[in-house]
Amino acid sequence: MKKMLSLSIFIFQQVKRVLRIQEWLSGKQYVKCMEHNVQNAKNIL
């Protein structure tokens, strides 16, 4: 029983870590996209 609990906690932590990494990556993508838009705006102006 205790082993199952620690295993589920471990899995939960791994999932949380993956989600955080995905969040971080999508955040970087968002920033890159914004920078790209700013560059385009400068080129138009």
C-alpha positions as CSV (number, residue, x, y, z in Angstrom):
1,M,0.0,0.0,0.0
2,K,2.7,2.4,1.0
3,K,4.7,1.5,-2.1
4,M,1.7,2.3,-4.3
5,L,1.4,5.7,-2.7
6,S,5.0,6.6,-3.1
7,L,4.8,5.4,-6.7
8,S,1.8,7.6,-7.5
9,I,3.5,10.6,-5.8
10,F,6.5,10.0,-8.0
11,I,4.4,9.8,-11.1
12,F,2.6,12.9,-10.1
13,Q,5.8,14.8,-9.6
14,Q,7.1,13.6,-13.1
15,V,3.9,14.8,-14.7
16,K,4.1,18.1,-12.9
17,R,7.7,18.5,-14.1
18,V,6.7,17.7,-17.7
19,L,3.8,20.2,-17.6
20,R,6.2,22.9,-16.2
21,I,8.7,22.2,-19.1
22,Q,5.9,22.4,-21.6
23,E,4.7,25.6,-20.1
24,W,8.2,27.0,-20.2
25,L,8.6,26.0,-23.9
26,S,5.3,27.4,-24.9
27,G,6.2,30.6,-23.1
28,K,9.5,30.8,-25.0
29,Q,7.6,30.1,-28.3
30,Y,5.2,33.0,-27.3
31,V,8.1,35.4,-26.7
32,K,9.7,34.4,-30.0
33,C,6.4,34.9,-31.8
34,M,6.0,38.4,-30.2
35,E,9.6,39.3,-31.1
36,H,8.8,38.2,-34.7
37,N,5.7,40.4,-34.7
38,V,7.6,43.4,-33.5
39,Q,10.2,42.9,-36.2
40,N,7.5,42.7,-38.8
41,A,5.9,45.9,-37.4
42,K,9.3,47.7,-37.6
43,N,9.7,46.5,-41.2
44,I,6.3,47.9,-42.2
45,L,7.0,51.2,-40.5
